[in-house]
Amino acid sequence: MLDDVDLLVCGAGPVGCVLAERAARVLGWRVLVVDRRSHLGGNCHDAPHESGVLVHRYGPHYFRTRDEGLVRYLSRFTEWIPAKYEVRSLVRGTLYPFPINLTTLETFFGSKLTPESARVLLDREREKIDRPRNSEEYVLSRVGRRLYDAFYRDYTLKQWGRPAADLDPEVCGRIPVRLDRDDRYVDHPFQMMPRAGFTAMFRRMLRHRRIRVLLDQDFREIRHLILPRKATIYAGPIDEYFDHRLGRLPYRSLSFDFRAIAAERVQPCVQINFPGAGPITRSVEIKHITGQVHPMTVLSLERPGDVGEPYYPVPTSASRALYERYRTLAEHETRANRVYFCGRLAQYRYFNTDEVIQEALGCFRLLQQRFATGLDRSYSSRLQPS
Ligand SMILES: Cc1cc2nc3c(=O)[nH]c(=O)nc-3n(C[C@H](O)[C@H](O)[C@H](O)COP(=O)(O)OP(=O)(O)OC[C@H]3O[C@@H](n4cnc5c(N)ncnc54)[C@H](O)[C@@H]3O)c2cc1C
């Protein structure tokens, strides 16, 4: 029995690393971080492929944020390099900028456009749906059937294993449509990559004499052996914590096929989407944004599926309702046993890395308040339904 642990952390992903770092440095707590994987960084983990090329093991991670304070915080642990996240979509043999922009519209419709004439064109194309109830209706209401069929319909079906009509409007609503020539994937003011990679950044975060890390260790096997003096942070799947007693939440998984090629670069940009037939959704050449100089390159081909590691919460009304029931159990667990549920799997919500780090910092502030005031505040009760 380990009896000198103040904070027990399940998960060495962004959430676990940030909370461990804050608790050790700010509160002076002794922290034990446990992860069943053999590395740090959770899904942000990057490591050299056998060819020597640095790859993102769990899909490309494009760091971006609107929060300057967050950049300042992370800059304690890393330097940055500027990055341009450029995505193109392969539709019937032609590569189009994606998200859709003025160039996409011109190439697709075969005519020169200005922002004004593009607006008129989209007004003609779009379907009149006042309150879209799902992702299909959302896209049809913005760009109409022809663009929906070409860029969204089959890609969404492959990615999520269900039609866009079964998914919440936000799934496709996250993707902008632009009437200018901005060909960046996102428009956040801060778009950059940690100079030495994500794993190096998280390793530096955990480098502290009061933090211990136990890898290749499942939390479920040790949770009964360690009673932390202050609290537990849980960043794993919420339904798994409760032994799936209310049923399993659906997750979408991915498999990655890494292919080394003896060339400096083979794609024109970091990501190419395949919205047409075939099981692969995208091909990623991460070297475009890591800044690595190497004679080889590696492509990662992604194939989504329902079986395997849980990567994406599936945003449907049924899954949301089931999550809400788990959230009630989690709130009780926070009050009764000071277990705080934080993170993408623990809150069953599609967070990007910057957003999940903001969540972790919010969770830390609640811990601070609670242990400063003795108030029994529940972190998860603050959360709105996803
Ligand atoms: C394919 C893909 C692409 C993405 N692309 C981007 C992007 O471009 N930009 C961006 O900002 N974000 C991106 N993200 C999101 C980003 O990965 C997450 O926001 C972030 O990793 C969430 O951090 P977390 O700590 O909540 O969870 P995770 O990173 O999932 O870490 C959780 C950790 O907990 C461990 N764990 C779970 N259960 C147990 C257990 N029982 N015992 C021990 N350990 C356990 C897991 O092994 C894992 O290491 C992407 C995610 C995916 C899946």
The ligand as an SDF file (V2000), in Angstrom:
LIG
                    3D

 53 58  0  0  0  0  0  0  0  0999 V2000
   -7.1740   11.0310  -34.0380 C   0  0  0  0  0  0  0  0  0  0  0  0
   -7.1230   12.2490  -33.1790 C   0  0  0  0  0  0  0  0  0  0  0  0
   -6.6890   13.4480  -33.7300 C   0  0  0  0  0  0  0  0  0  0  0  0
   -6.6400   14.5980  -32.9280 C   0  0  0  0  0  0  0  0  0  0  0  0
   -6.1950   15.7460  -33.4910 N   0  0  0  0  0  0  0  0  0  0  0  0
   -6.0880   16.8620  -32.7340 C   0  0  0  0  0  0  0  0  0  0  0  0
   -5.5900   18.0630  -33.3030 C   0  0  0  0  0  0  0  0  0  0  0  0
   -5.2670   18.1330  -34.4800 O   0  0  0  0  0  0  0  0  0  0  0  0
   -5.4660   19.1610  -32.5040 N   0  0  0  0  0  0  0  0  0  0  0  0
   -5.8260   19.1330  -31.1880 C   0  0  0  0  0  0  0  0  0  0  0  0
   -5.6930   20.1680  -30.5100 O   0  0  0  0  0  0  0  0  0  0  0  0
   -6.3140   18.0090  -30.6180 N   0  0  0  0  0  0  0  0  0  0  0  0
   -6.4630   16.8730  -31.3620 C   0  0  0  0  0  0  0  0  0  0  0  0
   -6.9460   15.7160  -30.8050 N   0  0  0  0  0  0  0  0  0  0  0  0
   -7.4440   15.7530  -29.4140 C   0  0  0  0  0  0  0  0  0  0  0  0
   -6.3950   15.4280  -28.3630 C   0  0  0  0  0  0  0  0  0  0  0  0
   -5.8120   14.1920  -28.6280 O   0  0  0  0  0  0  0  0  0  0  0  0
   -7.1310   15.4000  -27.0100 C   0  0  0  0  0  0  0  0  0  0  0  0
   -7.7760   16.6280  -26.7740 O   0  0  0  0  0  0  0  0  0  0  0  0
   -6.2330   15.1170  -25.8380 C   0  0  0  0  0  0  0  0  0  0  0  0
   -5.3270   14.0740  -26.0740 O   0  0  0  0  0  0  0  0  0  0  0  0
   -7.1130   14.7590  -24.6550 C   0  0  0  0  0  0  0  0  0  0  0  0
   -6.3340   14.6390  -23.5060 O   0  0  0  0  0  0  0  0  0  0  0  0
   -6.8050   13.7200  -22.2860 P   0  0  0  0  0  0  0  0  0  0  0  0
   -5.7590   13.8210  -21.2590 O   0  0  0  0  0  0  0  0  0  0  0  0
   -8.2140   14.0670  -21.9380 O   0  0  0  0  0  0  0  0  0  0  0  0
   -6.9200   12.2460  -22.8820 O   0  0  0  0  0  0  0  0  0  0  0  0
   -5.9210   11.2750  -23.6340 P   0  0  0  0  0  0  0  0  0  0  0  0
   -4.9440   12.0030  -24.4600 O   0  0  0  0  0  0  0  0  0  0  0  0
   -6.8250   10.2810  -24.2990 O   0  0  0  0  0  0  0  0  0  0  0  0
   -5.1390   10.5680  -22.4450 O   0  0  0  0  0  0  0  0  0  0  0  0
   -5.7830    9.7030  -21.5630 C   0  0  0  0  0  0  0  0  0  0  0  0
   -4.7480    8.7150  -21.0570 C   0  0  0  0  0  0  0  0  0  0  0  0
   -5.3780    7.9280  -20.0290 O   0  0  0  0  0  0  0  0  0  0  0  0
   -4.8990    6.6180  -20.1280 C   0  0  0  0  0  0  0  0  0  0  0  0
   -5.8670    5.7210  -19.4960 N   0  0  0  0  0  0  0  0  0  0  0  0
   -7.1770    5.5830  -19.7610 C   0  0  0  0  0  0  0  0  0  0  0  0
   -7.7160    4.6530  -18.9720 N   0  0  0  0  0  0  0  0  0  0  0  0
   -6.7290    4.1920  -18.1680 C   0  0  0  0  0  0  0  0  0  0  0  0
   -6.6380    3.2110  -17.1400 C   0  0  0  0  0  0  0  0  0  0  0  0
   -7.7030    2.5040  -16.7500 N   0  0  0  0  0  0  0  0  0  0  0  0
   -5.4480    3.0050  -16.5260 N   0  0  0  0  0  0  0  0  0  0  0  0
   -4.3430    3.7120  -16.9020 C   0  0  0  0  0  0  0  0  0  0  0  0
   -4.3600    4.6420  -17.8780 N   0  0  0  0  0  0  0  0  0  0  0  0
   -5.5370    4.8870  -18.5020 C   0  0  0  0  0  0  0  0  0  0  0  0
   -4.7790    6.3920  -21.6280 C   0  0  0  0  0  0  0  0  0  0  0  0
   -3.8570    5.3340  -21.8880 O   0  0  0  0  0  0  0  0  0  0  0  0
   -4.2870    7.7450  -22.1200 C   0  0  0  0  0  0  0  0  0  0  0  0
   -2.8700    7.7830  -22.2230 O   0  0  0  0  0  0  0  0  0  0  0  0
   -7.0410   14.5480  -31.5800 C   0  0  0  0  0  0  0  0  0  0  0  0
   -7.4700   13.3360  -31.0430 C   0  0  0  0  0  0  0  0  0  0  0  0
   -7.5270   12.2020  -31.8140 C   0  0  0  0  0  0  0  0  0  0  0  0
   -8.0120   10.9170  -31.2330 C   0  0  0  0  0  0  0  0  0  0  0  0
  1  2  1  0
  2  3  1  0
  2 52  2  0
  3  4  2  0
  4  5  1  0
  4 50  1  0
  5  6  2  0
  6  7  1  0
  6 13  1  0
  7  8  2  0
  7  9  1  0
  9 10  1  0
 10 11  2  0
 10 12  1  0
 12 13  2  0
 13 14  1  0
 14 15  1  0
 14 50  1  0
 15 16  1  0
 16 17  1  0
 16 18  1  0
 18 19  1  0
 18 20  1  0
 20 21  1  0
 20 22  1  0
 22 23  1  0
 23 24  1  0
 24 25  2  0
 24 26  1  0
 24 27  1  0
 27 28  1  0
 28 29  2  0
 28 30  1  0
 28 31  1  0
 31 32  1  0
 32 33  1  0
 33 34  1  0
 33 48  1  0
 34 35  1  0
 35 36  1  0
 35 46  1  0
 36 37  1  0
 36 45  1  0
 37 38  2  0
 38 39  1  0
 39 40  1  0
 39 45  2  0
 40 41  1  0
 40 42  2  0
 42 43  1  0
 43 44  2  0
 44 45  1  0
 46 47  1  0
 46 48  1  0
 48 49  1  0
 50 51  2  0
 51 52  1  0
 52 53  1  0
M  END
$$$$
